[in-house]
Amino acid sequence: MSHHPPNPPIIHSFSSPEVLTSSLASFILKAQKEAIDKKGRFTIALSGGSLPKQLSGLIGNPAVKWDMWQVFYADERVVPLTDPDSNHLLCSTELFNKVPIPKENIHTIDTSLLSDLEELSDAYEKELIKEFAQKDAARFPVFDVILLGMGPDGHTASLFPGHDLLAEEDRWVAYIEDSPKPPPNRITLTYPVINHALRVVFVAVGAGKAEILSEVLDSPEKGLPASRVRPVHPGQLFWFVDEAAAAKLQVASAEFKL
């Protein structure tokens, strides 16, 4: 376990969502190259919401080595993969159906277990163990990149304000039956997994995020779920935001350069 304090977040504010999208693609490509050069694969976790749309800069990009990607979901709704609420369906529609990624490189929930949340989350944890434990031999998986969004209440993945799951310290994947936002049943990566990633990237776009973004970054002591994402050293936390979302921020942003 690292004895260094977590690195402070690096905030990049972009003039428009379009500039953010192309910069995010460049960031992911650099992380991909470092990961593949080091260990021959690139591990990434994605969430849903507006995030998959922001990945359009990867479509048609010849530098993306899709066959080297191993994709997991930071959270998933406990619904069939064809259901409109499915994060996998959303990511497929916005990204994966438009690129040559091998289907077996995308790790979805086991839909034969939708009626048993304990079994479902255990099975997803086993998928992670299969990908990470033998190879990295760490207590928690170390993703190259985890991409997250943030809700208007400050939730991220399926970690909601005031919920017991915020205190989970052992499990890699946990389930929730009482999500305040429908659908109620979900699975989610836990903080120990999120906070062991090499890079965690939040994406927040639009004036509708300005208030909560300021609360999360300027008042982390309030303990909102997004504020609790603080990767352990040498992990790094990044925020990719546009000027509209950043309008109320007190904390300084940094120029984006690779």
Disulfide bonds with the S-S distance in Angstrom:
none
